[in-house]
Amino acid sequence: MKKYIIIVVLLIIGTIVSSRVFFTKNSQFIDKEAQAEVVEEPKDREVIVTVEDGMTFSVITEEVGIGGTLMTEILTVSEEVYDLVKLRVGREIKFYFDKETGDFVRLIYPIDTEEELFVEYNESAELIAERRVIEYELRLKTVEGVIESSLYESAVAQDVDIRAIIELADVFAWTVDFGMGIRVGDTYKFIFEERYRNGQYQMPGEILAAKFVNDGKTIEGYYFSEGLDEDGDIVEGYYHPSGESLQKIFLKNPVSFKYISSGFTTGRRYVEAFNVSTGHRAIDYAAAAGTPIRAVGDGTVTFAGWSSAGYGNLTSIRHNSVFSTNYAHQSKFAVSYGQKVTQGQIIGYVGSTGFSTGPHLHFEMVKNGTKINPMTIDIPSDESVSEEKMPEFQAAIADWQKQLNN
């Protein structure tokens, strides 16, 4: 009997010991899991200020508790990187302060959609400022549709970011006239990047591939970068599958001229012969009467006749949904309203009709409804993909072609 009692007691003790071991190990496991689930809280306190109209950097820093001395130091170190005096309304400045000491740690300001300004202390406790590229999470999106009234309405109906629609129009701006050349039943399909930060959508990114069927004609465009040229500039653009650029350039000059008699000015000038003051958002090319005038780019003639606004015999050409050009004071016309013209085609001849004191061509370039200086405009390159880069280009667009034409 004593033997059985001893065995039972030993079993009870063993069970207790085993339980203790089990619970001890299990408790350690649970503790480790709990520790793993604990998210370390940021040690810095964040203060976000949205720039409002009339706000200055000094006012903002005072609101967040930064003294005048430090404020001046921040302005000084950042001046060559980005001048914080030029804050943009609507943008957010993020300030970070140490939670324990309350000391300033860093400042982050979005310069544009690609870069941010960081002002912070380095390892030597010196205040420094630098630009940093914003890193986005990129997601691909494919959109396609049929146009019933306009590209804009068709894409918006699919909840496409308006900025992506504008980019698509820019890709085909030199080959499709989105203002006058769109037809009901035209179709489109494009693949583009969407940019996200911290899981939140920010904006559309690069359009990678696009197809537009306009009045039965199919046009495809693919983004490709050849890298840097000899000057360190990026060589990039949108190209046909053949490697030909979708973009065009204008002729440098619309006429053979003796000299430029009057340049582009935004202010008013006095013309003694007519006793008036007027602006001159154009380039005047002095040339002999009868000198041929050539269209600087492909387009459609939207006006060819007498202008009572002082232009005399005037020809206007619409090149695409962005650009148009005007050719004034002609002696006679070589084209008529509604006619399609090609780059370099003769459209008229130099004269001195209208508000003119001698034979010359008054040439205007208009971009999105605003007259611009033809001498300084930044026109995209029309160069095709280089021969040595063609294999790389064809390999890069192969998958995009399959997706567009699937």
C-alpha positions as CSV (number, residue, x, y, z in Angstrom):
1,M,0.0,0.0,0.0
2,K,2.8,2.4,0.9
3,K,4.4,1.5,-2.4
4,Y,1.3,2.7,-4.3
5,I,1.1,5.9,-2.3
6,I,4.7,6.7,-3.1
7,I,4.1,6.1,-6.9
8,V,1.0,8.3,-6.8
9,V,2.9,11.1,-5.0
10,L,5.8,10.8,-7.5
11,L,3.3,11.0,-10.4
12,I,1.7,14.1,-8.9
13,I,5.1,15.8,-8.4
14,G,6.1,14.9,-12.0
15,T,2.9,16.4,-13.3
16,I,3.5,19.6,-11.4
17,V,7.1,19.8,-12.6
18,S,6.1,19.1,-16.2
19,S,3.3,21.7,-16.0
20,R,5.7,24.3,-14.7
21,V,8.2,23.5,-17.5
22,F,5.4,23.6,-20.1
23,F,3.9,26.9,-18.8
24,T,7.3,28.4,-18.4
25,K,8.3,27.6,-22.0
26,N,4.9,28.6,-23.3
27,S,5.0,31.8,-21.4
28,Q,8.4,32.6,-22.9
29,F,6.9,31.9,-26.3
30,I,3.9,34.2,-25.6
31,D,6.2,36.9,-24.3
32,K,8.3,36.8,-27.5
33,E,5.1,37.0,-29.6
34,A,3.9,39.9,-27.6
35,Q,7.2,41.6,-28.0
36,A,7.1,41.0,-31.7
37,E,3.7,42.6,-32.0
38,V,4.8,45.8,-30.2
39,V,5.4,48.5,-32.7
40,E,8.1,50.9,-31.7
41,E,6.6,54.3,-31.3
42,P,8.4,57.1,-33.2
43,K,10.7,59.1,-30.9
44,D,10.0,62.3,-32.7
45,R,6.9,64.5,-32.5
46,E,5.6,65.5,-36.0
47,V,4.0,68.9,-36.7
48,I,2.5,69.5,-40.1
49,V,1.7,73.0,-41.3
50,T,-0.2,73.7,-44.6
51,V,1.0,76.9,-46.2
52,E,-1.8,79.4,-46.6
53,D,-1.9,82.7,-48.5
54,G,0.1,85.4,-46.7
55,M,2.1,82.9,-44.5
56,T,5.9,83.5,-44.3
57,F,8.5,81.0,-43.1
58,S,9.2,83.1,-40.1
59,V,5.5,83.2,-39.1
60,I,5.3,79.4,-39.5
61,T,8.4,78.6,-37.5
62,E,7.2,80.9,-34.7
63,E,3.9,79.0,-34.6
64,V,5.6,75.7,-34.2
65,G,8.0,77.0,-31.5
66,I,11.2,77.5,-33.4
67,G,13.1,80.6,-32.3
68,G,14.5,83.4,-34.5
69,T,18.1,82.2,-34.3
70,L,17.3,78.7,-35.5
71,M,14.9,80.0,-38.1
72,T,17.6,82.2,-39.6
73,E,20.1,79.3,-39.5
74,I,17.6,77.0,-41.4
75,L,17.0,79.7,-44.0
76,T,20.7,80.2,-44.4
77,V,21.7,76.5,-44.9
78,S,18.8,75.8,-47.3
79,E,19.2,79.0,-49.4
80,E,21.4,77.4,-52.0
81,V,19.4,74.2,-52.2
82,Y,15.9,75.7,-52.1
83,D,14.9,79.2,-50.9
84,L,12.3,78.7,-48.2
85,V,11.2,82.3,-48.6
86,K,9.4,81.1,-51.8
87,L,6.9,78.8,-50.1
88,R,4.0,77.6,-52.3
89,V,0.4,78.0,-51.0
90,G,-1.2,74.6,-50.3
91,R,2.0,72.6,-49.7
92,E,2.7,71.0,-46.3
93,I,5.8,71.6,-44.3
94,K,6.6,68.8,-41.8
95,F,8.6,69.6,-38.6
96,Y,10.0,67.0,-36.3
97,F,11.0,67.5,-32.7
98,D,12.5,65.2,-30.1
99,K,9.7,63.9,-27.8
100,E,11.9,64.0,-24.7
101,T,13.8,67.3,-25.2
102,G,11.6,69.1,-27.6
103,D,14.6,70.0,-29.7
104,F,14.2,70.5,-33.5
105,V,15.2,67.4,-35.4
106,R,14.4,68.0,-39.1
107,L,12.2,69.8,-41.6
108,I,10.7,68.3,-44.8
109,Y,9.2,70.4,-47.6
110,P,8.0,69.2,-51.0
111,I,9.8,71.2,-53.7
112,D,7.8,69.6,-56.5
113,T,6.3,66.2,-57.3
114,E,9.8,64.7,-57.7
115,E,12.0,66.1,-54.9
116,E,11.7,67.1,-51.2
117,L,13.9,69.5,-49.2
118,F,15.4,68.0,-46.0
119,V,16.9,70.2,-43.3
120,E,18.4,68.3,-40.4
121,Y,21.5,67.7,-38.3
122,N,24.2,65.4,-39.5
123,E,26.4,63.1,-37.5
124,S,28.6,66.1,-36.5
125,A,25.6,67.9,-35.1
126,E,25.8,70.4,-38.0
127,L,22.6,71.7,-39.7
128,I,22.6,70.7,-43.4
129,A,20.1,71.0,-46.3
130,E,19.7,68.7,-49.3
131,R,17.3,67.7,-52.0
132,R,16.1,64.1,-52.0
133,V,14.2,62.2,-54.7
134,I,10.7,61.1,-53.6
135,E,10.4,57.4,-53.8
136,Y,6.9,56.3,-55.0
137,E,5.4,52.9,-55.1
138,L,4.4,52.3,-58.8
139,R,1.4,50.4,-59.9
140,L,0.4,49.9,-63.5
141,K,-3.1,50.7,-64.8
142,T,-4.6,50.0,-68.2
143,V,-7.5,52.1,-69.5
144,E,-9.4,51.8,-72.8
145,G,-12.5,53.2,-74.3
146,V,-14.6,54.4,-77.2
147,I,-15.1,58.2,-77.8
148,E,-18.7,59.3,-78.1
149,S,-18.1,63.1,-77.7
150,S,-14.5,63.7,-76.5
151,L,-11.5,61.9,-75.0
152,Y,-11.9,63.8,-71.8
153,E,-15.5,62.8,-71.2
154,S,-14.8,59.2,-72.1
155,A,-11.8,58.8,-69.7
156,V,-13.5,60.8,-66.9
157,A,-16.5,58.4,-67.1
158,Q,-14.0,55.7,-66.2
159,D,-12.7,57.6,-63.2
160,V,-9.3,58.3,-64.8
161,D,-7.2,61.0,-63.3
162,I,-7.5,64.1,-65.5
163,R,-3.7,64.5,-65.3
164,A,-3.3,61.1,-67.0
165,I,-5.7,62.2,-69.8
166,I,-3.7,65.4,-70.4
167,E,-0.5,63.3,-70.6
168,L,-2.2,61.0,-73.1
169,A,-3.2,63.9,-75.3
170,D,0.4,65.3,-75.1
171,V,1.8,61.9,-76.3
172,F,-0.3,62.1,-79.5
173,A,-0.4,65.9,-79.8
174,W,1.7,66.0,-82.9
175,T,-0.3,63.3,-84.7
176,V,-3.9,63.7,-83.5
177,D,-5.8,67.0,-83.3
178,F,-7.9,66.5,-80.2
179,G,-9.6,69.8,-80.8
180,M,-10.8,69.4,-84.4
181,G,-9.8,65.9,-85.6
182,I,-11.6,63.6,-83.1
183,R,-14.4,61.4,-84.6
184,V,-17.2,59.5,-82.8
185,G,-16.2,55.9,-82.6
186,D,-12.4,56.6,-82.2
187,T,-10.9,54.2,-79.7
188,Y,-7.9,54.4,-77.3
189,K,-6.0,52.2,-74.9
190,F,-3.1,53.2,-72.7
191,I,-0.9,51.7,-70.0
192,F,0.5,54.1,-67.4
193,E,2.0,54.2,-63.9
194,E,0.1,55.3,-60.8
195,R,2.2,56.7,-58.0
196,Y,1.5,55.9,-54.3
197,R,3.1,56.9,-51.0
198,N,2.4,55.1,-47.8
199,G,-0.4,53.2,-49.6
200,Q,-2.2,56.4,-50.7
201,Y,-2.6,57.4,-54.3
202,Q,-0.8,60.6,-55.3
203,M,-0.8,61.1,-59.0
204,P,-0.3,59.5,-62.4
205,G,3.2,58.7,-63.5
206,E,4.7,57.9,-66.9
207,I,2.6,56.7,-69.8
208,L,4.4,53.6,-71.0
209,A,2.4,52.6,-74.0
210,A,-0.6,54.0,-75.8
211,K,-2.7,53.3,-78.9
212,F,-5.2,55.6,-80.6
213,V,-7.4,54.8,-83.5
214,N,-8.4,58.1,-85.1
215,D,-10.8,58.0,-88.1
216,G,-9.7,54.4,-88.9
217,K,-5.9,55.2,-88.6
218,T,-4.1,53.4,-85.8
219,I,-1.2,55.2,-84.1
220,E,0.9,53.6,-81.4
221,G,3.4,55.2,-79.1
222,Y,5.9,53.8,-76.6
223,Y,8.0,55.5,-74.0
224,F,11.7,54.8,-74.2
225,S,14.9,56.3,-72.8
226,E,18.3,55.9,-74.4
227,G,20.0,57.2,-71.3
228,L,22.3,60.3,-71.2
229,D,23.8,62.1,-74.1
230,E,27.3,63.7,-74.3
231,D,26.0,66.7,-72.4
232,G,24.5,64.6,-69.6
233,D,20.9,65.2,-70.7
234,I,18.4,62.4,-70.8
235,V,17.4,61.3,-74.3
236,E,13.8,60.1,-74.0
237,G,10.5,60.3,-75.8
238,Y,7.6,58.5,-77.4
239,Y,8.1,56.5,-80.5
240,H,6.3,54.5,-83.2
241,P,7.1,50.7,-83.2
242,S,9.5,51.6,-86.1
243,G,11.5,53.8,-83.7
244,E,10.3,57.1,-85.4
245,S,9.5,59.9,-82.9
246,L,5.9,60.8,-82.4
247,Q,7.0,64.4,-81.7
248,K,7.7,66.9,-84.4
249,I,9.7,70.2,-84.5
250,F,8.9,73.4,-86.2
251,L,11.1,75.0,-88.9
252,K,13.5,77.4,-87.3
253,N,12.4,80.3,-89.6
254,P,9.3,80.6,-91.8
255,V,11.0,82.8,-94.4
256,S,14.4,83.6,-95.8
257,F,15.0,87.0,-94.3
258,K,17.6,89.9,-94.3
259,Y,17.4,90.6,-90.5
260,I,14.9,90.6,-87.6
261,S,13.4,94.1,-87.6
262,S,11.5,93.7,-84.4
263,G,11.7,91.1,-81.6
264,F,9.2,89.7,-79.1
265,T,8.2,92.1,-76.4
266,T,5.6,91.9,-73.6
267,G,5.5,95.6,-73.1
268,R,4.0,98.3,-75.3
269,R,6.0,100.1,-78.0
270,Y,5.4,103.4,-79.8
271,V,5.0,103.3,-83.6
272,E,5.6,106.8,-84.9
273,A,4.2,106.2,-88.4
274,F,0.8,105.4,-87.0
275,N,1.1,107.4,-83.8
276,V,0.0,104.5,-81.6
277,S,1.4,102.3,-78.8
278,T,1.0,98.6,-79.1
279,G,2.4,95.3,-77.9
280,H,4.5,93.1,-80.1
281,R,4.3,89.4,-79.1
282,A,5.8,88.3,-82.4
283,I,9.0,88.2,-84.5
284,D,9.2,90.6,-87.5
285,Y,11.4,89.2,-90.4
286,A,12.5,91.9,-92.8
287,A,12.5,90.5,-96.3
288,A,12.0,91.5,-99.9
289,A,8.4,91.8,-101.1
290,G,7.3,88.6,-102.8
291,T,9.7,86.3,-100.7
292,P,7.9,82.9,-100.2
293,I,6.5,82.2,-96.7
294,R,6.6,78.6,-95.5
295,A,4.5,76.8,-92.9
296,V,6.7,75.9,-90.0
297,G,4.8,72.7,-89.4
298,D,2.1,70.4,-90.6
299,G,-1.5,71.7,-89.9
300,T,-4.8,73.0,-91.2
301,V,-5.4,76.5,-92.4
302,T,-8.0,78.1,-90.0
303,F,-7.9,81.6,-91.6
304,A,-6.7,83.1,-94.9
305,G,-8.0,86.6,-95.6
306,W,-8.0,90.2,-94.7
307,S,-7.7,91.1,-91.0
308,S,-9.0,94.4,-89.7
309,A,-7.0,94.0,-86.6
310,G,-3.9,95.5,-88.4
311,Y,-2.5,92.2,-89.7
312,G,-3.5,92.9,-93.3
313,N,-3.4,89.7,-95.3
314,L,-3.2,87.0,-92.6
315,T,-2.9,83.2,-92.7
316,S,-3.4,81.2,-89.5
317,I,-2.5,77.5,-89.2
318,R,-3.5,75.1,-86.5
319,H,-0.8,72.5,-86.0
320,N,-2.4,70.5,-83.2
321,S,-4.4,71.0,-80.0
322,V,-1.5,72.9,-78.5
323,F,0.2,75.0,-81.2
324,S,-1.0,77.4,-83.9
325,T,0.9,80.1,-85.9
326,N,0.0,83.4,-87.6
327,Y,1.6,84.9,-90.7
328,A,0.7,88.6,-91.3
329,H,1.2,91.5,-93.8
330,Q,1.3,89.1,-96.8
331,S,1.2,90.5,-100.4
332,K,-0.8,87.5,-101.5
333,F,-2.0,84.0,-100.4
334,A,-1.0,80.5,-101.6
335,V,-3.5,78.6,-99.5
336,S,-7.1,78.8,-98.5
337,Y,-9.3,78.2,-95.4
338,G,-9.6,74.5,-94.4
339,Q,-6.6,73.4,-96.5
340,K,-4.2,70.8,-95.1
341,V,-0.6,72.0,-95.3
342,T,2.7,70.3,-94.7
343,Q,5.9,71.6,-93.1
344,G,7.8,73.8,-95.5
345,Q,4.9,74.3,-97.9
346,I,4.6,77.8,-99.3
347,I,1.5,79.5,-97.9
348,G,1.9,83.0,-99.1
349,Y,4.4,85.8,-99.9
350,V,5.9,88.7,-98.0
351,G,4.2,92.1,-98.3
352,S,3.4,95.2,-96.4
353,T,-0.4,95.1,-96.0
354,G,-2.3,96.3,-92.9
355,F,-0.4,97.9,-90.0
356,S,3.0,97.8,-91.6
357,T,5.7,100.3,-92.6
358,G,7.6,98.1,-95.0
359,P,7.8,94.6,-96.4
360,H,8.3,92.0,-93.7
361,L,6.7,88.9,-92.2
362,H,5.0,89.4,-88.8
363,F,5.2,85.9,-87.3
364,E,3.3,84.7,-84.2
365,M,3.4,81.4,-82.4
366,V,0.5,80.6,-80.1
367,K,0.6,77.9,-77.4
368,N,-2.7,76.9,-75.6
369,G,-4.2,80.3,-76.6
370,T,-1.2,82.4,-75.5
371,K,1.3,84.1,-77.8
372,I,4.8,82.9,-77.0
373,N,8.3,83.8,-78.1
374,P,9.2,81.5,-81.1
375,M,12.9,82.2,-80.5
376,T,13.0,80.7,-77.0
377,I,10.3,78.0,-77.1
378,D,11.4,74.6,-75.9
379,I,10.4,72.2,-78.7
380,P,10.8,68.5,-78.1
381,S,13.3,66.5,-80.1
382,D,12.0,64.7,-83.2
383,E,15.0,62.3,-83.4
384,S,14.3,58.6,-83.9
385,V,15.7,55.9,-81.7
386,S,19.4,55.5,-82.6
387,E,20.5,52.5,-84.6
388,E,22.5,51.0,-81.8
389,K,19.6,51.3,-79.4
390,M,17.0,49.8,-81.7
391,P,17.4,46.1,-80.5
392,E,17.0,47.4,-76.9
393,F,14.0,49.5,-77.9
394,Q,12.2,46.6,-79.7
395,A,12.8,44.3,-76.7
396,A,11.5,46.9,-74.3
397,I,8.2,47.4,-76.1
398,A,7.5,43.8,-77.1
399,D,5.3,43.1,-74.0
400,W,3.6,46.5,-74.3
401,Q,2.7,45.8,-77.9
402,K,1.1,42.4,-76.9
403,Q,-0.9,44.1,-74.1
404,L,-2.1,47.0,-76.3
405,N,-3.2,44.7,-79.2
406,N,-4.6,41.9,-77.1
